Amino acid sequence: MGTTLDARGLSCPQPVLMALDEIKKLNSGEIEILVDTDTSRENVSRAADSQGWCVKNVQQEGEGYRIVITKDL
């Protein structure tokens, strides 16, 4: 399992910026991002896609979402 980022309680663009920072650090692998709004879910997914990462899974969890993004070498 890769890195987990907890961006719950943060308003945009903070969850997106956290995800992009981690994407730049890792270059490949798996990142799990926890968010608590539909807007954050959509924006993080779109940002990951724009960086060449694949949104592998989006799972509703309580009042938020667990987004798993991956990128192969």
N, C-alpha and C positions, 0 to 999 in steps of 0.2 A: 504494500500500500504506500502511496505517495504522501504528499503534504496535505494537511487539512487547514483551511482558513476559515475562521469564524467571523463572518461579517454581519451577523445578526445585530439589529439595533442601530446599524449605521445607515445613513441616508446616502443616496447617489450623489456624487460619483464615487464615494469611498470604496464600496465593494468592488467596483470595476477596477479602480486603481490598485487595490490589493491584489486582485487576480492578475492584472497585467505585470505588476512587480514580480510576482512569483513565476509567471510564464517566462519573463526575461531571465530569471535566475536559473531555471531548470532546463530550458530548451527542449526537453522531451520528458516523457513519463506520465504520471497521473497526479492530478490535483483535485481535491474535494473542496468545494466552497459552500459554506452554509449561509443562506440569506433568509430574510423574513418578509420580503415583499415581492409581488408579481413584477414590478418595475425592475428591481434588482436582478431577479431571475432572468428576465429578458435581456437586460443590458449586459450582464456577465456572460451569458450564452453568446450574444452577438460579438462581444469583445474577443472571446476565446476563438470563435470562428474566424474573425478577421485576422487573427495571429496564426492561423493554420492549425489550430487545435480542434479536436473533434469533441462535441458534447456527447459523451457516452451514455449518460443517464441523468434524468432530472426526477427526483423523487420527493413527493410531498411528505413533510415531517412535521406533525403538529401544526403550528401556524406558519411554518416556513418551508424552505426547500433545501434539499441536498443536491448540489450539482456536481457531477463528476466529469472532468474533462481529461482527455488523453492526447498524447502525440507520440508517434513512433520516431525513432532516430532516422 
